[in-house]
Amino acid sequence: MQQRIITGLFAAGFFLSMLVAGDALFALLILVLALIAYYEFMRLNGAKAWEPSSVVGFAGIMFLSVPWKQLAADLPVPPHTSVVWLLMFLFFAITVFSENRTSIDKIALQFIGVIYIGVGFHYMIYTRLLDNGLYWTLLLFGCIWLTDAGAYFAGRAFGKHLLWPSISPKKTIEGAVGGVVVSVATALAFSLIDPGALSVNEAVVIGVIVSALGQLGDLIQSAYKRIRGIKDTGNILPGHGGILDRTDSWIIVFPFVHLLGLLPN
């Protein structure tokens, strides 16, 4: 427990300092996290980092996870749809040139991993680059992180009904509701800080949606780890597991709030 607390405090302090710094520093940190997360995803699926298909996947992560156009407007960046198609083509080409030693099943998993991780991390950087981006990014992270805390303590205090025992045997409905309540309270606090940016009604909507999506993101990763028969995706963070373990909610929340138009563009 002591190691978990020390690691958590150090990681949180470093992450928040990079978030406040913003721009290139935060983008670099997120890119590194995305690459590590993709490495963990590949390892879960039995792929090695130096295989041709893995190299293509890493290249896809480097392109998709960073909003290059927003960071440097004069960069000749191709549309994401073109890059996604090119990645698909390269993955398929590898199956041909390897004479099916690299299987369709493997490249399908690696391709979906690039989209899942690359797009998820992309929107973290994109959010920070918005006008008033520090406010919006802290809002989302605050709701995500405090959902976890609220769900944990509410589950400990009131949890009686299991939420989804076949996927995550310790999570309870009461804990999930507690997480939503704390997330809404967090969003309302941000509304009080800057009511011109976020109204009370908008805060309630964001608090509920971020909490629900964050908990779903956690369940998605739990389901996947259960299929693979593992507890953690890695051990880079002593006491906390891997990068995917820590960012499973982020990867779902950040793209979805933009998809729903909940933040200003």
C-alpha positions, -999 to 999 in steps of 0.1 A, spaced: 0 0 0 28 24 9 45 18 -25 11 23 -43 6 57 -25 42 69 -32 40 59 -69 5 75 -72 16 108 -57 48 110 -78 30 100 -111 1 125 -104 25 153 -96 45 148 -127 15 144 -149 -2 175 -136 30 196 -140 31 185 -177 -6 192 -181 -1 227 -168 29 233 -190 8 222 -220 16 225 -257 47 204 -268 56 191 -233 21 177 -226 19 164 -262 52 146 -258 41 130 -225 8 118 -240 26 104 -270 50 84 -248 21 71 -228 3 61 -260 33 42 -273 37 24 -240 0 16 -239 2 2 -274 32 -19 -264 12 -33 -235 -18 -40 -258 5 -59 -283 20 -79 -255 -15 -89 -243 -21 -103 -278 12 -122 -282 29 -97 -306 65 -87 -303 76 -51 -306 100 -56 -336 76 -75 -358 67 -56 -391 31 -54 -381 40 -40 -347 62 -13 -364 33 -3 -385 12 -1 -354 37 21 -336 38 44 -366 0 46 -366 1 55 -329 26 83 -335 4 98 -362 -30 94 -347 -23 102 -311 -10 137 -318 -31 165 -334 -1 176 -355 -21 203 -373 -31 220 -341 4 220 -328 20 233 -360 -5 247 -386 20 247 -415 26 209 -413 15 190 -445 -7 166 -425 -29 141 -445 -65 135 -434 -70 109 -406 -93 89 -429 -65 85 -454 -40 74 -427 -64 49 -412 -69 34 -447 -32 33 -453 -26 15 -420 -52 -11 -429 -36 -16 -463 -1 -20 -447 -14 -45 -422 -30 -65 -449 1 -63 -471 21 -78 -442 0 -109 -442 7 -113 -479 45 -108 -477 48 -130 -446 28 -157 -464 3 -157 -436 28 -162 -409 14 -129 -396 -23 -139 -394 -54 -119 -402 -64 -123 -365 -32 -107 -353 -33 -77 -377 -70 -72 -369 -62 -69 -332 -32 -46 -338 -53 -24 -361 -81 -20 -336 -55 -13 -309 -41 16 -330 -76 31 -333 -86 24 -296 -54 39 -282 -43 64 -309 -77 82 -311 -82 80 -273 -49 98 -265 -53 121 -295 -83 138 -278 -64 144 -246 -39 166 -264 -66 181 -286 -86 191 -255 -56 208 -239 -50 228 -271 -85 243 -270 -91 278 -259 -92 276 -221 -79 241 -226 -64 237 -192 -98 243 -176 -116 217 -199 -88 191 -195 -88 194 -157 -126 192 -157 -126 159 -175 -97 144 -156 -112 156 -123 -145 139 -131 -127 107 -141 -104 105 -112 -130 115 -86 -155 91 -101 -129 63 -92 -126 77 -56 -164 81 -52 -171 46 -65 -145 31 -43 -157 47 -11 -194 44 -19 -189 8 -27 -171 1 5 -198 19 26 -230 9 8 -222 -17 -18 -246 -47 -17 -256 -53 -53 -229 -64 -78 -227 -43 -109 -213 -69 -134 -198 -98 -115 -187 -118 -146 -165 -89 -157 -155 -71 -124 -165 -91 -93 -159 -63 -68 -178 -34 -84 -212 -26 -71 -242 -6 -83 -241 15 -52 -204 23 -60 -212 32 -96 -239 56 -84 -216 71 -59 -191 77 -86 -216 95 -107 -227 117 -77 -191 127 -70 -184 134 -107 -214 157 -109 -203 175 -77 -169 179 -93 -183 194 -125 -205 217 -105 -174 230 -87 -159 238 -120 -191 256 -130 -187 278 -98 -151 285 -107 -160 297 -142 -198 300 -147 -193 318 -180 -176 287 -195 -198 260 -179 -234 264 -168 -250 244 -140 -270 223 -165 -240 217 -186 -220 207 -156 -246 181 -145 -247 166 -180 -209 164 -183 -206 150 -148 -231 122 -155 -217 113 -189 -181 114 -180 -186 92 -150 -207 67 -169 -183 65 -198 -153 63 -175 -168 34 -156 -176 17 -189 -141 22 -201 -128 5 -170 -152 -24 -176 -141 -27 -212 -105 -32 -201 -115 -55 -173 -134 -77 -197 -104 -78 -220 -80 -87 -192 -104 -114 -180 -104 -130 -215 -66 -129 -215 -64 -142 -179 -43 -114 -165 -47 -90 -136 -26 -60 -150 -15 -49 -185 20 -41 -172 41 -32 -142 56 1 -152 38 18 -122 46 -2 -91 13 -10 -72 -8 4 -101 -1 -19 -130 5 -7 -166 -4 24 -185 -35 8 -200 -47 0 -165 -45 36 -155 -58 52 -187 -87 28 -197 -113 54 -187 -94 83 -203 -93 65 -237 -131 63 -238 -141 96 -222 -120 121 -241 -131 111 -277 -168 106 -266 -173 140 -251 -161 156 -284 -183 132 -304 -212 144 -283 -203 180 -287 -200 187 -250 -169 208 -252 -163 239 -274 -142 233 -305 
